[in-house]
Amino acid sequence: MLSIQGRPSQACQRVARRTMLHAAGAGLMGLSLPRLWAAEQTATSGHPRAKSVIFMFLFGGPSQLESFDMKPDAPSDIRGPFRPIASRTPGLRISEHLPRLADVSDKYCVIRTMTHDFNDHSGAAHYMQTGRRWHLPIGGGFSATPLDFPSMGSVTEFYEQQRPGGLARDLPSYMVVPNRLGRLQENGQYVRPGEYAGWLGRAYNPLTTRIDRRNGNDNPYWRDCSNDELDFQIEGLDSRVGLTLDRLSRRVSLRDQFDAQRRVLEAGRARDLDQIGQRALALVTSERTRNALDVRQEPDALRDRYGRHLFGQATLLARRLVEAGTRFVTVHYDCVDGYSWDSHVHSEDLKRHLLPTFDQAMAALLTDLEERGLLDETLVVALGEMGRTPKPTPQWGRGHWSTLFPAVVAGAGVSGGTTYGRSDRNAAEPLEGATTPEDLAATIYRTLGIDPASELMANDGRPIPLVAGGAPVTGIFA
């Protein structure tokens, strides 16, 4: 059952949702409000503008050689077992297991030269979602800490809360679906860094949905999802307001579940919650949020187009959220024990499940956004935290390789049917157009109308720029 994540584990020090403190008293702003708005106006000058971002994060490290940077002319011990197929993009060699994306490649650009040197899953996840290197060294930890740099989504949430009426919004500005990163791995012991607000403050963490596994061998990302499993409930607040939605029948409608929680509020049974908790409960039971989270309002044919698996339905949920007004939605395609993009052993999962489900959901999203007139105002980014080694393992898997990996970007003025950057003959190194996490963050911020050079105030009073050393990748835009 998909649930709203309230208070997660203490490892990442998250709380239910927004603070009720005024910005002036929070001690978090590095910009005065006039400078904040001026920075936003400056950031949009001469640059495409997006209302929202959908950030599709394929955690584990998809192989460039089995997806968007195939090298069929490389030696046999490098090129891999999959064949390239034709696409609508000149020079783009795309995997045979991405046929839907090949057919809509005129809608996106492939950056073939993402690169960094933090060859570690957790640290790289932090790097890609924040644009900043993790403060822990490679191998120094696995879970989020209060000292982490705020995610791009959290910064977006922070800016939105500073707007006039920002605290009164009845829809979150930043959401993570369908799970926090690491929830389905090793019994949830990992709370992977990168998606949280870190030192900026827990009030700017995402509102996060949750889904559990059926059993130890279950991977919900690619199995069928029934309507019952996509019912939302409120987690983390129920014990304090005297109502546990698990007590309700799983066949009770989503609307009835939210109405029950609304009655809790109206009856004053939320009085034991602090202000943050009350704000969280009010937020997730608002009419606007409730409607946005109900994917069952979509026609069956459209749900089928996205795929009835969890990743497809989570991607459809992301579209519903940005259509309703959420500014930043992260869609995780996470590791599940024994099944993931971290393909040290080239199992059948990559061919049968991982690539096909991503292919179906991503192609449906781009087409759906375009048909609704939303693609021009929504920046879509899909990538992992690293790539894979050119040299395979004996089992035809590949090891970690952060030196080169691809990103798919679309919408908000991005030139479709193009590629950016050039890799070497073995997909090992960038030759032209090397693009760092800092560059990607600067591009996303700039497209959202946030000046990458603007500063936030750290807890010790130091002003810290959002991006250090990166520049927007202007070459991907029309």
Salt bridges, closest charged atoms under 4 A:
GLU40 OE2 - ARG49 NH2 3.10
GLU40 OE2 - ARG163 NH2 2.71
GLU66 OE1 - HIS346 NE2 3.62
GLU66 OE1 - ARG398 NE 2.86
ASP69 OD1 - LYS71 NZ 3.46
ASP73 OD2 - ARG93 NH2 3.11
ASP77 OD2 - LYS391 NZ 2.72
GLU96 OE1 - ARG83 NH2 3.08
ASP103 OD1 - ARG88 NH2 3.37
ASP117 OD1 - ARG133 NH1 2.47
ASP148 OD1 - HIS135 NE2 3.16
GLU157 OE1 - ARG17 NH2 2.97
GLU157 OE2 - ARG18 NH2 2.97
GLU160 OE2 - ARG163 NE 3.14
GLU160 OE2 - ARG327 NH1 2.91
ASP170 OD1 - ARG288 NH1 3.00
GLU195 OE1 - HIS332 NE2 2.99
ASP212 OD1 - ARG183 NH2 2.41
ASP212 OD2 - ARG210 NH2 3.54
ASP218 OD1 - ARG223 NE 2.70
ASP228 OD2 - ARG251 NH1 3.45
GLU229 OE2 - ARG214 NH2 2.75
GLU229 OE1 - ARG223 NH1 3.39
ASP231 OD1 - ARG296 NH2 2.80
GLU235 OE2 - ARG210 NH1 1.51
ASP259 OD1 - ARG290 NH1 2.31
ASP274 OD2 - ARG7 NH2 3.29
GLU287 OE2 - ARG255 NH1 3.35
GLU287 OE1 - ARG262 NH1 3.80
GLU287 OE1 - ARG290 NH2 2.12
ASP294 OD1 - ARG296 NE 3.59
GLU298 OE2 - ARG319 NH2 2.65
GLU298 OE2 - ARG320 NH1 2.58
GLU298 OE1 - ARG372 NH2 3.56
ASP300 OD1 - ARG308 NH2 3.42
ASP304 OD1 - ARG308 NE 2.82
GLU323 OE1 - ARG319 NH2 2.82
GLU323 OE2 - ARG372 NH1 3.32
ASP337 OD2 - ARG213 NH1 3.32
ASP342 OD2 - HIS121 NE2 3.04
ASP342 OD1 - HIS344 NE2 3.09
ASP342 OD1 - ARG388 NH1 2.98
ASP342 OD1 - HIS400 NE2 3.14
GLU348 OE1 - LYS351 NZ 3.16
GLU348 OE1 - ARG352 NE 3.45
ASP359 OD2 - ARG100 NH1 3.81
ASP368 OD2 - ARG319 NH1 2.95
ASP368 OD1 - ARG372 NE 2.75
GLU370 OE1 - LYS107 NZ 2.48
GLU371 OE1 - ARG305 NH1 3.46
GLU377 OE1 - LYS51 NZ 3.69
GLU385 OE2 - HIS121 ND1 2.63
GLU432 OE2 - ARG422 NH2 3.17
ASP460 OD2 - ARG462 NE 2.60
